[in-house]
Amino acid sequence: MVVEEISLVGQIRKQYVDNFLLSISFAILLIFAFFFLQFQNMALFSGSVFFDYSFAQLAPEVVIAQAVAGLLFLSMYAILLTLLILAVRNDLSHIKVHFYLREMVQKFFVVMAVYFVLISVVFVGLVLLGQALSLSVVWMNLVLLILSLALVFVPQSLVIDEKPIFESIRTNLYVILSHPIDFILVVVVSTVLVALLPLIEYLVDQVVPVGRFVSIILMFVVVIPVIEILKTILYMRRFELVRGHEYAQKKHPGLRGAITHHK
């Protein structure tokens, strides 16, 4: 059955199952989440780690430890996300995997990690600026939310279109404006999935008081992979309209197949 004959939900389920080991590998990030909980300015609930930006109240060594752990977290997240997007891309288009595995994968990792570091710096800078201007937390969070939504397809553009960071940001904005239904779908699905976590956390706590740990696990091994798979499928639909005929003529083995052959 060709991909286009499968419903979007079916495609997401297929990609998640086909890449199940890769999806649950996001659980590695839990190491960093639990590390962050050792600090008084961080808290865990609703599947997310929240932290206070009042760095002035922290000892210098604590700030350094958090910054180093944050960089390691972003690097690992960049690796896992790149591999997941590449796997979905390969399933939908059949790329020249030998070339990419040898020449391009490391580049994707580095570019993705640099992008996340830059965005994190921008976010922290905006929050500190908001605090300096005595803006309310609500307004600062609203600005960060809008900025996050405006960058929703950047990881897909970095890997699929293979563009530099700033070009990927522009391409991402073009995709959002030219395919608003896809953008709205991503926002709605993401909102629903994330909104379910507090409910699950509450229900689990009624039995055993470990709801916050269950919700963070679900965030990393289900919610994040499913959202990124959805974004990649939608992005590839747009991508296939432009270059799908090029890939239809290629007979290269799949990404997982190529890895298996090289073992």
N, C-alpha and C positions, 0 to 999 in steps of 0.2 A: 504494500500500500504506500503510495507516495505521501510525503509529509502534508501536502495541501489538503488531502482528503481526511485528515484527522482534525478533530475539533481542537480549539486552543487549549482547553482543559486537558484533553487527551495528550497533546504535545507536551504540556508541562509535566504531566504524570510520567510519560514515557522518558523524558529527559532526566527527571529526578531519579527514576528507577535505574535507568541506564548508567547514570553517574552517581549512584547511591553512595559508594565508598568515598568519592570525592566530596559529596555533599556533607556527609557526616564528619569528614576531616575538618570541617570548620569548628568542630568541638575542641580542636587544639587551642583555639582562641580563649577557651574557658580558663586556661592557665593564667592568662593575663588578667582576665576578669576577677578571678579570686585573689590575685596578687594586689590589684587595685583596692580590694576591699580591706586591706590591711591598713589603709590610710584613713584618717578621720574626716577628710574632706571628700570622701567618696561613699556612695551608697548604691545598693542593688535593689531594684524592684521593677516590676512590669517588663521583665526581659531586657532591661538596659542598665548600664552603669552610669550613674549621674555623679558629677563632681562639682565642687565649689571652686570658682575661679579666683578666690581670694588667696593668691599665692603668697602675698606679703606676710600672712600669718604663719607660714610654714618655714621650717628650717631649710637652708640652702641644699643640704644633702637630700632632703625629702623631695624637693622640687626636681633635682637632678635625677633621682631614682625614678620619679614618675615620668619625666621626659624621656629617659632611656627606654623604660618599659613601653611608653607610648609609641616610640619609633619602632621598636621590635614588633609590637602588635600590628602597626600599620604595614610593616614589611611582610609579615606572615599573611595578613589579610590580603595584601596585594597579590601574593603568590597564589593563594587558594582561589581568589576571584578570577585571576587571569586564566588559570587552568580550567575553571568551570566554564568561562565564556568561550575559551578555545574549544573545549569538548563539545559544547552545544553548536558552536559555529561549524565545527567539522562534521557533525551529524547532519547539519542542514545544507552543507555546500561542498564537502570534500575538497579540502585545501591540499596543497603540496606539503604534506606533513614532514617529510624528510628534511626539506629546506627549513621549515619553521622550527622543528625540534633542534636543529643544528645551529641555525643562525639567528632566529628571531625571538625565541621564548625568553631568554635572559633579558633582551631589550624590553619586552613587554613587562616583565617583572619590575625592572628598574623604573621605567616610565610610570607605571601604575603606582609604585611606591612614592615616587617624587610627587605625583599628583596629589595623593592623599596627605602627604606631609604639608604641601603648600596649602591645601584647603584647610587643614587643621590649624595652621598658623594664621590664616585669614580669619577663621572662626574665633580663635582665641583673641586675636587682635580686635575684632569687632566687639566682643564681649567686654574687653578691658576698656575700649573706647566708650562703650555704652555706660559702663560703671563710672568712668571719669565725667561723663555728661549727666550722670544721675538719672539715666533712663530706667524705666521700670523693667522688671524681669520679663513681663508679658511682651513688651515691645521688642526686647532683645531676642526672645525666643521666636517671635513672629518673623523677624528679619532673618534669623538663621534658618527657619523653616522654608521661607520663600527662596532663599539662596540654595538650599539643599534641593528643592524641587526643580529649580532652574538648571541644575547640573545632573539631572537624573540619568541621562543616557551617556554621560562622558566616559565611564569605564568601557561601555560597549563600543564607542567610537574609537577609543585608544587601541583596542584589540582588533576590531573588525575592519575599520577603515585605515588602521595603522598610521594615524596622523599624530603630529606633535600635540602637546597638551593644549596650547591655546587654540590651535586649529580644531581640536576635538571639542573644545568648549563651544566654538562657533557652530560646528556641525551639529552638536547636541541641541543648541537653540533652534537651528533650522529644522531639525527633526520634530522638536516639540511643537513649533509653529505650523509646520506642514502636515503633521499627523496628530492633531489635538485629541482625537478619540483614543489613540494609543496611550497618550500621556495621561489622560483622565483615567483610563483603565488601570494603569500602573498605580496611580495615586489611590484609587478606590480599593484595589486589591491589597495594596500595602497597608492602607489604613485599617481595613477589616482584619487582616492577619495580626497586625500589631495590637489592635483593640481587643482581640481575643485573649491575649496573654494575661492581662490583669484578671480576667474572668477565670481562666484556668488556674492562675496563681491563688485566687480566692478559694476555688473549689478544692484544690489540693490542700490548702491550709486548714480546711474543715476536717480533714482526715489526719494529715501529718503536717507539722509546721515547716515544710520545706518548699512551699510554693514558689518562692522567689528563685530558688535554684532550678526548679523544673522549668520556669518561664525563661530563664536565660539559656538553658540547654535547648529548648524549643526554638528560641530566637536564632541561635547559631546553626543548628542542624536542619531546621525546617524553613523558618520564615525567610532568612536571608537567602539561602539557595533557591527557594521557590521564586522569590521576587526577582532575583538576578536572572534566573532561567526565563521567566516571563519577559523581562526587559530585552534579553538577547533574542528571543524568538520574534518579538515585535520589531526589533531593530533589523533582524535578518529578513523579515518580510519586506521591509522597505529596501534593504540592500539587494535582495534577490530581484526586485523589479528592475534594478539598474544593471546588475551584472550576473543574474541567474543563468543566462544562456552560456556564459563563459564556463561556469562550474559544471553545467550539464554535460559538457564534452570531456571532462576530466575523469580519469579512471584510477586515481591514486587511492591507496588504502586509507582507512580511517585512522584517527589519532590513536585510539586504544589498540587497533590492530598493529600499527607501526611500532608502538611501544612493546607489544607482545613479541613481535618479530625480532626485536633487538635484545630481548632478554637472554 
